[in-house]
Amino acid sequence: MATEVLEEARRVPPDHKVTFEEFLDWCDEDTWAEWVDGDVIMLSPVSMPHQEIGSFLETILRPFVEMHGLGEAFRAPFLVRMQSISRGREPDLFFVAKDRLHLAKHTYFDGPADMVVEIVSPESVGRDRGDKFVEYERAGVREYWLLDPDRRKAEFYEPGADGRYRVAPIGDDGIYRSKVIQGFWLRVDWLWQTPLPQVVDTLRTLKLV
């Protein structure tokens, strides 16, 4: 019983500012939270469409980057620490190029990711489109995917010459071609299909099997 009480107490966020190291010590693998300027921000459970789209993307991204030796794809919960702006965020999915994988620690990635995916939910829309948009831009994330299942809308952003995000185009064929994950492309309509495409069929389309 004492152990259960202690574990429950760990899930109550601190009511004062904490260092990133204190945040890591408090947060366990079953607690979804982010660190923002010393404050602990608890995250709400995700919806089924959110979970399904995240799983689908992971199962096609991970083998693609591994097969081509490009780096590694990570899935939440795994923190991205952006020390320059005092943020520790948990993207739904992110990619790190192979020459930066040495920054991966046991429980977090110590630096901005190269590509970040956030899947919008009613609870997260303001954070994903506002706070995180600005934070990823400032931290130097080179590609930001913002996917909204409710509106069936996908937006892709890349920094312009001034470092500010601009919309990256989707082709007339409905395909988005990543500049950060070389050679990877995504038919945007895949994301809104019910049910989602069979993974094995998608991997064949991407010439991975």
N, C-alpha and C positions, 0 to 999 in steps of 0.2 A: 504493500500500500504506500509506503514512504517513497518508493521509486516512482510510482504512478503520479503522486503529488508533485514530485520534483520535475518530472517530464512535462506535466501540465503547466507548471510555473515557467518553464523555459519557453513556452509558446506565447506567453504574455509579453508583448514588446516592451523594452525599457521605456520609462517615462522621462528619460534624459538623453542627451546626446552621447554617442559612443564612438570610439575609434573603429576603424575597419577591422582591426584585429579583435576587438571586443565583440563586434558584430559576428564575426566568424565563430567565435567561441560560443556565443549565445545560440546561433542558428544551426539546426541540425538538418539532415537530409530529408526529413519529413515536413519541414517548415519552409513555406515559400514566402520569402520576404526580400526586400531590397534596401539598400543603404543610400540615403540621400542627404548629403551635408551633415552627417552625424545622426540623422533620424532614421528609425527603423520603420519601413512602410510594409505592412502586411498585404499579401496578394490574395484575391478571391479565387475559389475553384473555377476551372474553365468549363465551357460548355462542350457538348458532344461534337458539334461541327468543328470547334476550335481544336479539340483533341485529334479528330480524324484528319484534318488538314495538316496539322503538325506532324503526325505520324507518317502520312503519305509523303510529305516533302522530305522527311528524314530518310525514308527508305529508298528514295531515288537519288538524293543528294550524296548520302554517305558512300554508296558504292561507286558513284561517278568520280568523286574527288580521290577516293582510294585507288581506283583503277588507273587513273591518269596521274597519280602521284602529285596532286595539287596541294594537299594539306589535310585538314580534318574538319568534319561537320560535328557540331555539338548541339545537344537538345536540352531544354530546361528539365529539371532545375540544375543550372550550373552558372555561377555568377561571372559577370564580366566587370572587372574593376577598371574604371577610368579615373586614374589617380589625379590627372590634371584638372578635373572638374569635380572631384570628391563625390563620385558616384559608384555604386555597385549595383548593377542592374542584372536581371535574369531574362534575357531575350528568349522568345519561344524557340528560336533556332539561330545558330550563327556559324559562320565559316571562318577559319583561320588558315592563311597560306602557310606552306611548309617551312618557309624561312623564319616564321614567327612562332612556331610551335614550342620553342624553348621557353616561352612565357607562360605556358600552361602549368599551373600548380595543382596540388591534390584536390582542392575544393573550389578553385576559381581560375579564371584566365586573367593574367596581370597586364592588362592593356586593352585598348579598343579592338574589337573584332574587325576583320576585313569586310565582312558582309553580315548584316543582321536582318532577321525576319521577325516581325511582330504581327500576330493575328489578333485583330481587333475584336473586342467583346463590348457589350454595353457598359460594363464597369471600367474598362480600360481605354475607351475611345479618347477621352481628354488627355490621358497620360501618353498614349501612343502617338497621337497626332500633334500634341503640344510639347510637353516636357521632354519626352524621349527623342522626338524629332530634333529639337534644338540641341540636346545633349550629344546625340550621335554625330550630328553635324560638327559641333565644336570639338569633339574628341577625335575626329578624323576617320570615322567609319566610312569606308569607300563605296558602300552600296547598302541602301536601306529599302527593304521590301515591306510594304504596309498592306496587309490583306484583310479585307472586311467581308466575312461570310454573309452577314445579314443583308448587306447592300450588293453583294456579289461584285465587289469592286477591288481591283488590285492596282496599287500605285508603286512605282519603282523610282528611287531617287539616287542621284550620284552628284558629287560635288563639281561645281563649275570652276572656272579659273580663279574666282574670288573665294573659293572654299565653301560657298553657300550651296545648299542642295537645290538641284533643279530636276524636273521630271525627266526620267529616262524613257525613251519611246518604246511602245509595244508595236511590233510590226503589223502591217496590213493583214498578214496571215494569222493574227492573233497570238503570235509567239513573242515572248520576251527572251532576249539573248543577253546573258550576264556578261559584263565586261571584267568582273573580278574573278569569277569562276570560269576560266577560259574554256570555251567550247560548250558550256552548259546552256541549254535552252529549256523553256517551259511553255507549254500551251496553256494559256491562262484559263481557258474554259474547263480544263481538267479539274480545277479547284472547286468548281460549283456543281459538278455532276453528282447525282444521287442515284445509286451509290457512287463513290469515287472510283476512278479507273482501277482495274486490277493491277497491282504492282508489277507482276511478272510481265504483263502486256506493255506497261509503260517502260520497263527496263529494256524490253526488246526494241521498242520504238527508239530509245536512246542508244541502241546498239551496245548494251551492257551485258546481254545474255544471248 
